[in-house]
Amino acid sequence: MNPNSNAATTRTMCAIAGRVLPEVTGWTAPAGPPLLTNPASLAEAGRLVAAAELPGGLAGVIVSAFGDPGRDELAARLDIPVIGIGEAAARAAAQGGRTFAVVTHTPALETSIDALMHNAAPDARYLGTYLADGDPTELSADPKKLDAALLYAVQRACDDGAEAVIIGGGPLGEAADRLADHAPCVLVSPILHAALQMQAKLRLPRA
C-alpha cells in the first residue's frame, strides 16, 4: 500500500517487494500529495490507509510509507499480517546491537520518524535522523541530486558512529538500491526488509 498518491511510485515499490514475495499487487492513495512531506499529510494518509477497501484473498499487507500511517488501525480490522516499512527497517537496522540512523529528505517528519524508531527498537542505539540538503520535491525530481544529497547525509551518520543507515522513505526505494554499493556502512532498504519480514511471517520459501 502506497500512502502517497503516485501510481508510478507504487509500481516501483511492488517491484522491490516482488524480489522476495510472489504475486505482489499495489494500492495507491486515492487522494493527498504524491509525496508525504509533513505531519498533516501523513495523518491524512493514515486515515486513507485505515479505511481502504482491499480485495479479498490477500495473505498480507505492507504499508509502504516510512511513518507507517494507518498500519495499526488497518491491522486491527484485518486477520492477516500488516507490516509497516518504518518499523521493519528499524528492527533490521538494529539487528545484532548495531548503532543505526535514518537518512531522509523530509525535514518536517523528523520528529515523527525519531518517535517511530524509538518505539520500534526501544533498546537500540539510535543516533537520530540525518537530513539530505534540499527541497524534498525538487530532490525527488532529480535522481542525481537526490543520490548526492542522501549519500552526503549517510556519510555524516557513519562518521558519527552509525553501523547501519536506513534510507527513510517509501518513495526512496530506488535511491536505496542505487546507493547500496557506495555507502561507507550498511544501508537498509525499508521496503525490501518489510518484504523479507512478510516472507518470514507467511513462511514462504526463500528465493
Disulfide bonds with the S-S distance in Angstrom:
Cys158-Cys185 2.25
